[in-house]
């Protein structure tokens, strides 16, 4: 699968965004090694701290179902309306990705449309990341 299907799934997930405070709607679609896609949207909270990003929503859904092998994530986000900017993942989301993904192999795709997107490896986005290997050889499973 190339990235169009993944980007389309992120667009669809964005429709469920609960963002009454910022108006910034984000959808994410996480591609697992087995080809399954988990989606997520951002979910805001009046207290702000409990807010969760679309990327983490997708990861937590997958991990809670026992999935631990991921290949790529597509992210679509911008203020309400059609996306007009690339929505790169925040630092917390990059750290969650680091927990479960090989930073040299995992691809992060940000899109304005199925035709207009950019991609980077997690290593490019988090060059000096801290992961399981830093804690005495813990292995990803």
C-alpha positions, 0 to 999 in steps of 0.5 A: 500500500502506498500512502494515499489510503493511509492519508484518506483514513487520516482525513476520515478520522479527522471528522471525529475530532473533538476540538471545541477550544482550539478549533484545530482538527487532527486525524491520524491513521497508523499502519501496522506491520500486518496491514491493519490501520488504526485511526485516531482524532484529537480530543480536547478537554476544558482543563487542557492537560487531559487533551490527547493528540490524534497520533496517541489516540491511534497508537493507544487503540492499537497497543491496547489491542496487542499490536506492537509492530508499526510501519507508518502514520499519516497525520492530517490537521489544521484549523477547521475547514480543509487542511492548509498546513502540515501538522507535524507531531508534537514532542510527546507524540514523537516520544510515544512513537519512539516507544513502539517503533524503530526510528530508522524505519518508521515513516511519519507522513503529514498531508494537506491532501492525498497528493500533497504530503511530506514524509520523514523517518522518526529518526529525522524528527527525533534525532536523539530520541530516548527509547527502550534501548536506553533502559538497559536493553529492553526490547520491543515486542 
